[in-house]
Amino acid sequence: MAETGRIRVAKDKADFVKALASSDRTVGIFQTFADVVLFAAAVGAKYKKRVPLEEISRKEPSPIRLEYFSSMGNDLLIQLLGVVETGDIKILSTYDEAAEIQRNHIFEEYANGGLEILQNELRGAADNLYLDRILLFLSCERNDQQQPDGEFDLSRFLS
């Protein structure tokens, strides 16, 4: 289970998370590890993909403090995923440590699932092309949502 107050990253996804985030030496797509994890959790939730974390990254990225998510107003996704997944509003309790651990665990698994999806989508791309691939991924998602079922629209091939 997750430790209270921190969001963990799977060790097998740590290098990928580092490649997507900006650091002292590189400019990444996202400013922080927390931003990467947040985006990945949204992708995982979209595709309903929860993947348990097997081994946890202890070094960079180390577990991310929940206060960071809260200070940016991004803890709402953690809470929403908890409520949707359990169907129980009691998971939002700020006084119940077990509820917080469960919320974090659900969020971590969606983030891990989203990271798997993103790794597959970005496979073969050089680090400097990640942005282009993610934009293409998002553009395809938008086009899929805009197209009514059963209709074929040739305009998506025009650019």
Backbone bond lengths (Angstrom), bond angles and torsions (degrees), N, CA, C in turn:
res aa  C-N    CA-C-N  psi(-1)  N-CA   C-N-CA  omega(-1)  CA-C   N-CA-C  phi
1 M - - - 1.462 - - 1.525 110.27 -
2 A 1.300 114.49 159.90 1.465 121.47 -179.39 1.520 110.64 -70.51
3 E 1.308 115.77 147.27 1.459 118.54 173.02 1.528 107.91 -78.67
4 T 1.292 116.89 149.71 1.455 121.36 -178.52 1.519 110.24 -66.63
5 G 1.326 115.72 136.08 1.452 121.02 172.65 1.513 116.49 86.01
6 R 1.327 118.05 4.21 1.457 119.92 -179.07 1.531 110.66 -142.94
7 I 1.340 114.57 146.90 1.460 121.80 175.68 1.527 106.60 -107.33
8 R 1.320 115.13 126.64 1.463 120.59 -175.22 1.528 111.82 -100.54
9 V 1.320 114.95 158.95 1.465 122.77 177.82 1.526 106.81 -120.28
10 A 1.320 116.35 139.19 1.463 120.62 177.23 1.521 110.16 -65.70
11 K 1.314 116.24 141.44 1.464 121.30 -177.83 1.524 111.25 -60.46
12 D 1.333 117.42 -36.63 1.465 119.94 -178.43 1.523 113.13 -72.46
13 K 1.334 117.92 -9.97 1.470 121.91 178.16 1.525 111.83 -108.61
14 A 1.332 117.56 -2.60 1.469 121.67 -173.54 1.529 112.53 -59.58
15 D 1.320 117.65 -45.72 1.471 119.79 -179.02 1.522 111.05 -65.04
16 F 1.321 116.52 -37.47 1.461 120.88 178.47 1.528 110.49 -64.67
17 V 1.328 117.30 -44.36 1.468 121.54 177.85 1.516 109.78 -61.12
18 K 1.327 117.42 -42.75 1.464 120.93 178.69 1.530 111.26 -63.19
19 A 1.333 116.98 -36.84 1.467 120.44 -179.57 1.530 111.68 -67.83
20 L 1.328 117.37 -28.06 1.464 120.94 -178.64 1.527 113.37 -86.14
21 A 1.326 116.92 -17.64 1.467 120.89 -176.31 1.525 111.34 -102.41
22 S 1.322 114.69 150.45 1.463 120.66 176.13 1.521 109.42 -72.46
23 S 1.315 115.26 148.60 1.460 120.46 175.54 1.527 108.10 -140.07
24 D 1.315 116.43 -172.85 1.467 120.72 178.59 1.522 111.61 -62.17
25 R 1.336 115.99 -31.59 1.463 120.65 -174.78 1.522 114.36 -100.96
26 T 1.323 117.95 -20.17 1.464 120.33 -175.07 1.523 111.64 -132.57
27 V 1.315 114.43 158.63 1.455 120.69 173.86 1.529 106.27 -107.98
28 G 1.312 116.29 116.35 1.455 120.78 -178.89 1.518 111.34 -100.88
29 I 1.305 115.23 178.28 1.459 121.19 178.59 1.527 110.21 -68.91
30 F 1.320 115.93 -38.38 1.459 121.81 -178.51 1.526 109.38 -110.56
31 Q 1.324 116.05 151.82 1.464 119.65 -177.72 1.516 112.55 -73.33
32 T 1.333 117.08 -36.21 1.460 120.23 -174.10 1.526 111.11 -135.35
33 F 1.324 115.14 165.71 1.466 120.80 173.95 1.522 110.02 -61.73
34 A 1.321 116.43 -37.90 1.468 120.45 -179.95 1.523 110.62 -61.38
35 D 1.323 117.67 -39.09 1.466 121.10 178.33 1.524 110.85 -64.14
36 V 1.325 116.87 -39.95 1.468 121.24 177.96 1.522 109.76 -62.28
37 V 1.325 116.08 -48.25 1.469 121.34 -177.88 1.527 110.53 -63.65
38 L 1.298 117.24 -40.27 1.460 121.69 179.16 1.535 110.75 -62.60
39 F 1.321 117.23 -47.61 1.458 121.42 178.39 1.526 110.13 -61.73
40 A 1.327 116.63 -44.10 1.467 120.94 -179.67 1.530 110.80 -62.17
41 A 1.329 117.64 -39.41 1.466 120.48 178.74 1.522 110.91 -64.37
42 A 1.322 116.74 -38.41 1.468 120.14 177.28 1.525 110.62 -65.05
43 V 1.326 117.11 -40.28 1.471 120.85 177.10 1.526 109.83 -64.96
44 G 1.329 116.82 -45.31 1.461 121.00 178.35 1.522 111.99 -59.86
45 A 1.327 116.61 -40.81 1.469 120.68 178.56 1.521 110.86 -67.03
46 K 1.319 117.06 -41.20 1.469 121.50 179.21 1.519 111.00 -57.15
47 Y 1.332 115.77 -42.10 1.463 121.17 -178.43 1.528 113.45 -96.11
48 K 1.349 115.49 6.88 1.464 121.44 179.11 1.531 111.34 52.59
49 K 1.322 115.21 46.73 1.458 120.88 -177.79 1.522 110.04 -116.59
50 R 1.327 114.96 106.68 1.462 122.29 173.99 1.511 108.28 -108.69
51 V 1.308 115.79 126.75 1.457 121.04 179.81 1.526 108.16 -125.74
52 P 1.332 117.05 120.59 1.468 119.69 179.06 1.526 111.73 -60.36
53 L 1.315 115.87 145.82 1.458 121.63 176.38 1.518 107.27 -84.43
54 E 1.320 116.39 125.97 1.460 119.01 179.63 1.521 110.21 -88.81
55 E 1.318 116.63 -67.77 1.453 121.11 178.01 1.522 108.09 -110.74
56 I 1.318 116.69 138.15 1.461 122.60 -174.17 1.519 110.46 -97.12
57 S 1.332 116.08 139.14 1.458 121.60 174.94 1.532 108.36 -69.72
58 R 1.305 116.28 123.70 1.464 121.24 -179.76 1.523 111.40 -98.84
59 K 1.328 114.98 -25.78 1.459 118.87 179.29 1.518 107.43 -96.27
60 E 1.290 117.65 -138.67 1.461 120.58 -177.54 1.523 110.24 -82.20
61 P 1.297 121.68 126.30 1.464 125.28 -4.92 1.527 110.99 -81.54
62 S 1.294 115.35 126.53 1.458 120.29 176.51 1.532 107.73 -76.17
63 P 1.334 117.41 167.23 1.468 119.09 178.95 1.541 111.33 -52.16
64 I 1.327 114.60 136.21 1.471 122.00 -173.71 1.516 109.47 -94.64
65 R 1.308 116.11 128.81 1.470 121.19 -178.67 1.529 110.79 -65.14
66 L 1.321 116.21 137.38 1.467 121.56 178.32 1.520 112.31 -61.12
67 E 1.323 116.59 -28.83 1.453 119.92 179.66 1.521 111.12 -58.88
68 Y 1.330 116.40 -31.44 1.456 118.88 179.24 1.527 110.19 -64.87
69 F 1.322 116.67 -44.21 1.460 120.67 178.19 1.531 110.35 -63.64
70 S 1.324 116.18 -43.48 1.469 121.36 -179.52 1.521 111.88 -63.15
71 S 1.335 116.69 -43.38 1.461 120.21 -176.98 1.524 111.51 -64.44
72 M 1.307 117.88 -26.12 1.459 122.49 179.83 1.530 111.72 -95.34
73 G 1.334 116.64 -1.72 1.464 120.55 -179.26 1.517 113.32 77.88
74 N 1.328 117.19 14.95 1.451 121.35 -176.55 1.525 114.44 -95.89
75 D 1.307 116.80 1.32 1.463 118.79 178.92 1.530 111.41 -72.11
76 L 1.308 117.19 -12.01 1.460 121.31 178.45 1.531 111.33 -60.29
77 L 1.325 117.64 -39.41 1.468 120.27 178.80 1.530 110.66 -63.62
78 I 1.315 117.20 -40.33 1.463 121.01 178.03 1.525 109.40 -59.89
79 Q 1.318 116.26 -45.10 1.458 121.18 -179.24 1.526 112.01 -67.25
80 L 1.332 116.74 -44.69 1.463 120.36 -179.17 1.522 111.87 -63.00
81 L 1.309 117.18 -42.98 1.460 119.70 178.35 1.529 110.90 -62.40
82 G 1.313 116.58 -37.81 1.466 120.20 177.76 1.512 112.09 -62.68
83 V 1.329 116.71 -45.87 1.471 120.85 -179.62 1.522 110.72 -66.55
84 V 1.320 117.18 -45.84 1.465 120.85 -178.34 1.529 110.36 -63.05
85 E 1.309 116.40 -42.92 1.466 120.22 -176.20 1.528 112.28 -69.73
86 T 1.317 117.26 -40.50 1.466 120.09 -176.52 1.523 112.78 -93.21
87 G 1.334 116.37 -25.56 1.460 119.77 -175.31 1.520 112.48 71.41
88 D 1.319 116.24 16.04 1.463 121.34 -176.24 1.530 109.63 -127.00
89 I 1.321 115.86 118.53 1.461 120.82 -178.49 1.541 112.14 -69.11
90 K 1.323 116.81 -16.86 1.472 120.15 178.92 1.526 112.59 -64.80
91 I 1.323 116.36 -16.47 1.468 119.65 178.40 1.532 111.12 -66.73
92 L 1.329 117.09 -14.50 1.466 121.09 179.29 1.524 113.51 -83.92
93 S 1.320 116.53 -3.54 1.456 120.63 -176.98 1.523 111.77 -56.54
94 T 1.319 115.37 129.10 1.462 119.98 177.72 1.525 111.54 -86.40
95 Y 1.333 115.98 -7.92 1.463 120.78 -178.36 1.512 112.92 -101.52
96 D 1.319 117.39 -6.08 1.452 122.16 -176.32 1.529 109.51 -107.81
97 E 1.319 115.92 106.28 1.460 120.71 -177.60 1.533 111.33 -62.41
98 A 1.323 117.42 -37.16 1.468 120.97 178.92 1.525 111.10 -63.50
99 A 1.331 117.60 -36.21 1.464 121.53 177.73 1.523 110.10 -66.27
100 E 1.331 117.30 -41.80 1.464 120.92 178.65 1.525 110.70 -63.96
101 I 1.312 116.78 -42.70 1.464 120.83 178.68 1.525 109.98 -62.25
102 Q 1.324 116.85 -42.51 1.464 120.59 179.68 1.537 111.35 -65.11
103 R 1.330 117.20 -43.50 1.477 121.23 176.81 1.516 110.96 -57.77
104 N 1.321 115.99 -48.45 1.462 120.93 -179.36 1.527 110.80 -61.40
105 H 1.316 115.75 -42.18 1.467 121.62 -178.87 1.534 110.52 -61.70
106 I 1.298 117.03 -45.04 1.469 121.88 178.79 1.532 109.43 -61.65
107 F 1.317 116.44 -47.08 1.467 121.32 179.51 1.528 111.13 -60.81
108 E 1.325 116.97 -45.91 1.461 120.99 179.38 1.528 111.55 -58.93
109 E 1.326 116.68 -41.41 1.465 119.81 -178.74 1.527 111.56 -68.95
110 Y 1.324 117.37 -38.66 1.468 119.33 175.25 1.526 110.35 -65.92
111 A 1.319 117.52 -40.56 1.465 120.61 177.81 1.526 110.19 -62.84
112 N 1.319 117.07 -42.21 1.456 120.95 179.24 1.534 110.80 -64.07
113 G 1.325 116.97 -40.96 1.462 120.92 175.85 1.519 111.63 -64.31
114 G 1.322 116.42 -42.27 1.462 120.73 177.85 1.517 112.05 -64.52
115 L 1.326 116.98 -37.69 1.461 120.24 177.24 1.531 110.88 -64.41
116 E 1.330 116.74 -37.10 1.474 119.71 175.90 1.523 110.88 -62.13
117 I 1.333 116.00 -45.02 1.469 120.42 178.69 1.519 110.42 -61.03
118 L 1.327 116.71 -46.61 1.464 120.96 -179.37 1.525 111.78 -64.37
119 Q 1.329 116.85 -38.63 1.466 119.66 177.35 1.526 110.27 -60.69
120 N 1.319 116.99 -42.17 1.467 120.52 178.51 1.520 111.14 -65.73
121 E 1.325 117.24 -40.92 1.461 121.37 -179.78 1.527 111.88 -67.41
122 L 1.329 116.91 -32.68 1.460 121.24 -175.39 1.519 112.95 -99.02
123 R 1.317 116.29 2.45 1.469 120.20 -179.19 1.531 110.10 -56.03
124 G 1.313 114.79 131.83 1.460 120.26 177.97 1.519 114.30 88.07
125 A 1.322 118.10 -10.93 1.469 120.50 179.64 1.523 109.27 -85.95
126 A 1.302 115.56 141.72 1.466 120.14 173.73 1.529 107.94 -71.22
127 D 1.339 115.69 153.41 1.466 120.14 -178.60 1.520 112.56 -50.93
128 N 1.340 116.73 -37.48 1.461 119.55 -177.49 1.529 112.43 -75.80
129 L 1.327 118.12 -6.27 1.463 121.35 177.47 1.527 112.75 -106.37
130 Y 1.324 117.07 3.56 1.465 119.86 179.36 1.523 111.43 -57.62
131 L 1.317 117.04 -42.08 1.461 120.65 -178.54 1.525 110.41 -59.50
132 D 1.322 116.67 -46.63 1.464 120.11 179.92 1.523 111.27 -59.87
133 R 1.317 116.74 -43.29 1.462 120.58 -179.13 1.529 111.57 -66.95
134 I 1.323 117.47 -40.44 1.463 120.07 179.04 1.521 110.42 -66.51
135 L 1.322 116.77 -40.63 1.470 119.75 176.56 1.526 111.12 -62.59
136 L 1.313 117.27 -39.75 1.462 121.29 176.75 1.523 110.51 -64.65
137 F 1.314 116.72 -42.73 1.466 122.85 177.33 1.535 110.29 -58.37
138 L 1.330 116.44 -47.76 1.471 120.73 179.98 1.524 111.60 -66.98
139 S 1.327 116.25 -38.20 1.458 120.17 178.62 1.527 111.07 -63.89
140 C 1.306 116.49 -42.10 1.474 120.35 177.39 1.519 110.73 -63.50
141 E 1.319 117.25 -39.82 1.469 121.17 177.41 1.524 110.38 -61.79
142 R 1.306 116.55 -44.36 1.464 120.56 179.86 1.520 110.52 -62.60
143 N 1.324 116.85 -44.79 1.464 120.71 179.06 1.516 112.15 -63.41
144 D 1.322 117.18 -38.63 1.469 120.58 178.30 1.524 111.25 -63.77
145 Q 1.320 117.15 -36.94 1.462 120.85 -179.89 1.518 111.92 -73.74
146 Q 1.320 117.91 -30.55 1.458 121.20 -176.49 1.521 112.34 -80.88
147 Q 1.320 118.03 -21.10 1.461 120.62 -176.11 1.525 110.50 -86.62
148 P 1.339 117.53 121.50 1.458 120.06 177.46 1.527 110.36 -65.70
149 D 1.322 115.90 148.37 1.462 120.80 178.97 1.519 110.53 -60.88
150 G 1.318 115.86 140.60 1.447 120.52 175.44 1.512 115.10 86.54
151 E 1.330 118.87 -10.53 1.461 120.91 179.85 1.510 109.67 -107.82
152 F 1.308 115.59 142.13 1.449 121.64 177.06 1.512 108.54 -107.99
153 D 1.305 117.21 126.72 1.459 122.19 -175.62 1.524 109.30 -119.64
154 L 1.310 116.22 112.62 1.460 121.77 -179.89 1.521 113.15 -70.82
155 S 1.323 118.66 -16.31 1.462 120.79 -176.35 1.518 112.46 -63.59
156 R 1.312 118.87 -22.10 1.447 119.88 179.87 1.522 112.20 -69.26
157 F 1.332 117.52 -16.38 1.455 121.08 178.42 1.523 111.88 -90.24
158 L 1.310 117.00 -7.70 1.462 121.56 178.52 1.519 109.70 -89.95
159 S 1.308 117.09 138.40 1.460 118.47 174.83 1.484 112.59 -151.94
